[in-house]
Amino acid sequence: MNRILPRPTGALCKPDAGQISNCVTFYLSNKEWLAPPTETVTKHKTIKQLVYFSGCTYALDEAGTLFTEDDEVKRKLNGREVLYAVPQGNTKLFFILKDSVLYKSAYSGNTVTVFEGKVSEIIAGEAHAFLKTSSGRYYATGANNYTQYAMVHVQTDEAETTLLTTLNKLRIKQIYCGGWHCYAKLTDGTFLGWGYNQVS
């Protein structure tokens, strides 16, 4: 499960996702490093998140400025503030902005706007991700070949999101995305599971 949220200042810590072959994220507070950063990052003293993804380094400072050698991402962001970055396995890197979500694809190299609106959280699986809006509604993007959306007949497009009508009818406390499956914990403590898994 790749569920990356901003961390408070304090001791150096690894992300929940751990180390992935093509994508490693580090959170910094005391300016120690788990890997050699670029010279640009080293000189910058307020970096809160450092992501290595598909051969590029992405460093996010406390003011929401992203430092990277990836010219396409810089062009797409156009100076806009980034709240945080979330990797989806080693295939996509999401950038959560104040009013939209972009992702960088490791396969095509393209950077695409996938959602317009305020997103409070992204929960990423191996090939799919759920976006939770500030109003509490869930959307999905990516693969649905094992009904990861909890909706059977939904065709997907990499650059689109789907409103999760089934899930939005439930009182969800938390959603967890795995490789090709998902779990939801409801407010009454019930756990639900769907997709390609061993639940049933």
C-alpha positions as CSV (number, residue, x, y, z in Angstrom):
1,M,0.0,0.0,0.0
2,N,1.4,3.4,-1.0
3,R,-0.3,5.9,1.3
4,I,2.0,8.9,1.6
5,L,0.9,11.9,3.7
6,P,2.9,14.9,4.9
7,R,4.9,14.1,8.0
8,P,5.4,16.4,11.0
9,T,8.9,17.6,11.8
10,G,10.9,15.3,14.0
11,A,13.2,12.4,13.5
12,L,14.0,11.1,10.0
13,C,11.5,8.5,8.8
14,K,10.9,6.3,5.9
15,P,7.5,6.3,4.1
16,D,4.8,3.7,4.7
17,A,5.5,2.4,1.2
18,G,9.1,1.5,2.0
19,Q,11.6,1.2,-0.8
20,I,10.3,0.3,-4.2
21,S,12.6,-0.6,-7.1
22,N,11.9,2.5,-9.2
23,C,10.5,4.8,-6.6
24,V,11.8,5.7,-3.2
25,T,10.5,8.5,-1.0
26,F,12.2,10.1,2.0
27,Y,10.9,12.5,4.5
28,L,13.3,15.0,6.0
29,S,13.4,17.0,9.1
30,N,16.8,17.0,10.6
31,K,18.6,17.3,7.3
32,E,20.1,13.8,7.4
33,W,19.7,11.8,4.2
34,L,19.1,8.1,3.4
35,A,20.5,8.6,-0.1
36,P,22.8,11.2,-1.7
37,P,20.6,14.1,-2.8
38,T,21.3,16.3,-5.8
39,E,23.4,19.5,-5.3
40,T,20.4,21.7,-5.7
41,V,18.5,19.8,-3.0
42,T,21.5,19.9,-0.6
43,K,21.7,23.7,-0.7
44,H,18.0,24.0,0.0
45,K,17.3,23.9,3.7
46,T,13.5,23.5,4.0
47,I,12.9,20.2,2.0
48,K,10.1,18.2,3.5
49,Q,9.8,15.4,1.0
50,L,12.2,13.8,-1.5
51,V,11.0,11.3,-4.1
52,Y,13.2,9.4,-6.6
53,F,11.0,8.3,-9.4
54,S,11.8,6.8,-12.8
55,G,15.4,8.3,-12.9
56,C,14.5,11.8,-11.6
57,T,14.6,13.4,-8.2
58,Y,11.6,15.5,-6.9
59,A,12.2,17.6,-3.8
60,L,9.3,19.4,-2.2
61,D,10.0,22.2,0.2
62,E,7.8,23.5,3.1
63,A,6.4,26.3,0.9
64,G,5.1,23.8,-1.7
65,T,7.9,24.5,-4.3
66,L,9.0,21.5,-6.3
67,F,12.6,21.2,-7.3
68,T,13.4,18.7,-10.0
69,E,15.4,18.1,-13.2
70,D,12.2,17.0,-14.9
71,D,11.5,19.8,-17.3
72,E,8.1,18.5,-18.3
73,V,6.8,18.4,-14.7
74,K,8.1,21.9,-14.1
75,R,6.3,23.1,-17.2
76,K,3.0,21.5,-16.3
77,L,3.2,22.8,-12.7
78,N,4.0,26.3,-13.9
79,G,5.0,27.5,-10.5
80,R,1.9,26.2,-8.7
81,E,2.1,25.1,-5.1
82,V,2.4,21.3,-4.6
83,L,1.0,20.0,-1.3
84,Y,2.6,16.5,-1.5
85,A,3.6,13.8,-3.9
86,V,2.3,10.2,-3.8
87,P,3.9,7.3,-5.8
88,Q,1.7,4.6,-7.3
89,G,4.1,1.6,-7.3
90,N,6.8,2.4,-9.8
91,T,4.3,3.4,-12.6
92,K,3.0,6.8,-11.6
93,L,3.8,9.7,-9.4
94,F,0.9,11.9,-8.3
95,F,1.3,15.6,-7.5
96,I,-1.5,17.0,-5.3
97,L,-2.1,20.7,-5.8
98,K,-4.6,23.0,-4.1
99,D,-7.2,22.6,-6.8
100,S,-6.2,19.6,-9.0
101,V,-4.1,16.4,-9.2
102,L,-1.5,15.7,-11.8
103,Y,0.5,12.5,-12.4
104,K,3.8,11.6,-14.1
105,S,3.8,8.3,-16.0
106,A,6.9,6.2,-15.9
107,Y,5.8,4.4,-19.1
108,S,5.0,7.3,-21.4
109,G,7.0,10.0,-19.6
110,N,4.0,12.3,-19.9
111,T,2.5,14.5,-17.1
112,V,-1.3,14.6,-17.2
113,T,-4.0,16.4,-15.2
114,V,-6.2,13.6,-13.9
115,F,-8.6,15.5,-11.6
116,E,-9.9,19.0,-11.2
117,G,-10.9,19.8,-7.7
118,K,-9.6,19.7,-4.1
119,V,-8.2,16.3,-3.0
120,S,-7.5,15.6,0.6
121,E,-5.9,12.2,0.2
122,I,-4.7,9.7,-2.4
123,I,-4.5,6.0,-1.6
124,A,-2.5,4.2,-4.3
125,G,-2.4,0.5,-5.2
126,E,-0.1,-1.1,-7.8
127,A,-2.1,-0.1,-10.9
128,H,-5.0,1.9,-9.5
129,A,-5.5,4.8,-7.0
130,F,-8.4,6.3,-5.1
131,L,-8.7,10.1,-4.7
132,K,-10.7,11.4,-1.7
133,T,-12.0,14.8,-2.2
134,S,-12.3,17.5,0.5
135,S,-16.1,16.7,0.6
136,G,-15.4,13.0,1.4
137,R,-16.3,11.6,-2.0
138,Y,-14.1,8.9,-3.6
139,Y,-12.9,8.8,-7.2
140,A,-10.7,6.2,-8.9
141,T,-8.1,6.2,-11.6
142,G,-6.0,3.5,-13.3
143,A,-6.8,-0.2,-13.9
144,N,-10.1,-1.8,-13.0
145,N,-9.4,-5.2,-14.6
146,Y,-10.0,-7.0,-11.3
147,T,-12.9,-4.8,-10.2
148,Q,-10.6,-2.7,-8.0
149,Y,-13.3,0.1,-8.2
150,A,-15.9,-2.2,-6.7
151,M,-17.8,-1.6,-10.0
152,V,-17.8,-4.4,-12.6
153,H,-18.5,-2.9,-16.0
154,V,-16.4,0.2,-15.9
155,Q,-13.9,0.9,-18.7
156,T,-11.0,3.0,-17.6
157,D,-8.7,5.6,-19.2
158,E,-5.3,6.5,-17.7
159,A,-6.1,10.2,-17.8
160,E,-9.6,10.0,-16.3
161,T,-11.2,9.5,-13.0
162,T,-14.4,7.6,-12.2
163,L,-16.8,8.5,-9.4
164,L,-17.1,5.4,-7.1
165,T,-20.9,5.4,-6.8
166,T,-21.0,2.1,-4.9
167,L,-18.4,3.0,-2.3
168,N,-19.7,6.5,-1.8
169,K,-23.0,5.0,-0.5
170,L,-21.1,3.4,2.4
171,R,-19.9,5.1,5.6
172,I,-16.2,4.6,5.0
173,K,-13.6,5.4,7.7
174,Q,-10.5,4.3,5.7
175,I,-9.7,2.7,2.4
176,Y,-6.6,0.6,1.8
177,C,-5.3,-0.3,-1.7
178,G,-3.1,-3.3,-2.4
179,G,-1.7,-4.6,-5.6
180,W,-4.9,-5.6,-7.4
181,H,-7.4,-5.4,-4.5
182,C,-8.8,-3.0,-1.9
183,Y,-10.1,-3.1,1.6
184,A,-12.4,-0.6,3.3
185,K,-13.0,-0.1,7.1
186,L,-16.5,1.2,7.8
187,T,-17.4,3.5,10.7
188,D,-19.1,0.5,12.5
189,G,-15.8,-1.5,12.4
190,T,-16.8,-3.8,9.5
191,F,-14.1,-4.6,6.9
192,L,-14.9,-5.1,3.2
193,G,-12.6,-6.5,0.5
194,W,-12.9,-6.7,-3.2
195,G,-10.7,-7.2,-6.3
196,Y,-8.1,-9.9,-6.9
197,N,-7.6,-11.1,-3.3
198,Q,-8.1,-13.9,-0.8
199,V,-11.1,-12.4,1.1
200,S,-13.8,-14.9,0.3
